[in-house]
Amino acid sequence: MSANSARPRYLDAITALFVTTLVVSNIIAGKQVEFTATLVLPAAVILFPLTYILGDVLTEVYGYQRCRRVIWIGFSCNALAVAAIVISSWLRPAGFWDGQDAYVRILGAVPRIVGASFIAYLVGEFVNSYVLAKLKVATVGRLLWLRTIGSTVLGQLVDSGVFITVAFLGVFPASQVLRLVIAQWLFKVAYEVVATPLTYAVVGWLKRREGSDHFDTATNFTPLSLRIGSNG
């Protein structure tokens, strides 16, 4: 059954979780975490990979068009959050409040990094959704693990590659940039692999509850449309 035939009951909740995960990930990304002596990653890696898992769920159950709309909703909400943080940091602090420097240091947005984050998010999420939708048609709905992991391998490679390169090339040596890309990519793919049983459970439950198992056989895969329909 097509996901477009009836109003999905759980789509709003998944959209809210996706947006919350994205916005919170960007807020906590400023903290660098030492996972091992040689592996240092932004704190956002504990949460951001969930956006790809949720993207898999959205595409698998509801189709590329609905996932595309959620990706743009997430982008808009994140842009609003960044704008609010930037404007609030510009406002003159009260004389009795001594937290301005810490506030700006933790939440302050470096334009280059923000731009890199926005570009990487859009490209990575759309690659992930596109690959999963195409693989679903090619495998006739079989091998969900192959679709979720395969789409994440490509989507997260693009995401990590674009973000690290745009944000830090010229700041760090090229060899260090490459190491950062590989470390983030491998960590995020491993996250997806470990979460595969949960993805299976959620996808199966949603398909039963929604009565939906969408195949993108005649979908317009442009990322620039918000339409949902046979020509969307």
C-alpha positions, -999 to +999 in steps of 0.1 A: +000+000+000+012+035-008+020+058+021+001+085+003-033+067+004-042+079+040-030+103+066-002+085+085-008+083+122+028+083+134+044+105+109+041+137+130+058+120+160+087+107+139+091+142+124+092+157+158+118+132+170+139+138+138+139+176+142+146+174+179+175+150+173+189+173+146+187+206+166+201+191+198+229+175+179+240+209+166+238+224+201+260+198+217+284+195+187+307+221+203+320+197+229+349+175+218+349+140+234+379+118+238+366+083+232+401+069+231+436+083+231+435+087+194+398+091+187+383+126+194+349+134+180+322+160+186+296+151+212+270+152+185+280+117+173+261+102+202+228+115+188+232+127+152+234+092+136+198+088+148+187+112+121+199+087+095+181+059+112+150+079+113+155+089+077+157+051+069+125+045+087+107+074+070+118+063+035+112+026+041+077+031+055+064+063+040+085+068+009+111+093-004+086+122-009+075+123+028+111+119+039+121+147+016+096+170+033+108+160+068+144+167+057+134+203+047+114+207+079+145+197+099+167+222+079+142+250+085+139+244+123+177+241+126+182+273+108+157+290+131+175+276+162+209+288+149+195+323+141+179+326+175+212+316+192+232+341+172+208+370+178+206+362+215+244+362+217+244+397+202+219+411+228+235+432+256+236+411+287+222+422+320+248+439+343+244+412+370+248+383+346+284+371+342+278+342+318+281+361+285+315+348+276+307+312+284+273+315+265+290+328+233+319+303+236+296+273+239+267+283+217+283+308+194+281+299+157+312+301+136+298+309+101+321+285+082+312+256+105+275+264+104+276+266+066+295+233+064+269+217+087+239+229+067+254+217+034+265+184+047+232+177+063+212+183+032+235+164+008+240+135+032+203+131+041+191+132+005+218+107-006+208+084+022+171+086+014+176+083-024+199+052-021+176+034+003+145+041-019+163+028-050+177-002-033+142-011-020+129-012-055+159-031-068+157-057-040+118-059-042+116-050-005+140-077+007+172-074+026+163-044+048+197-046+065+214-042+032+193-011+024+198+006+057+235+000+061+242+006+024+224+039+023+242+049+055+276+040+042+271+064+013+251+091+031+274+093+061+305+093+038+291+123+020+280+140+052+313+135+070+334+143+039+315+175+030+314+188+066+350+181+076+364+193+043+343+225+041+348+233+078+385+225+083+404+222+051+431+249+053+427+251+091+441+216+096+466+197+073+449+177+046+461+145+062+444+154+094+412+163+076+412+129+059+417+112+093+388+131+108+365+122+078+374+085+081+370+084+119+336+101+119+324+080+089+334+047+105+319+056+139+285+066+123+284+035+101+292+013+132+263+031+150+239+022+122+251-015+122+246-018+160+212-002+157+200-024+129+179-047+151+161-016+165+155-003+130+140-037+120+117-036+150+105+000+144+100-005+107+081-037+111+059-022+138+051+009+118+043-010+086+018-031+105+003-001+123+002+022+093-007-005+068+020+011+046+050-003+027+059+023+002+079+016-030+092+046-050+087+031-084+075+063-101+089+090-078+104+123-089+136+123-068+143+160-070+153+173-036+137+207-043+101+198-043+078+196-012+049+179-031+036+145-022+019+127-051+025+107-082+044+135-098+058+151-067 
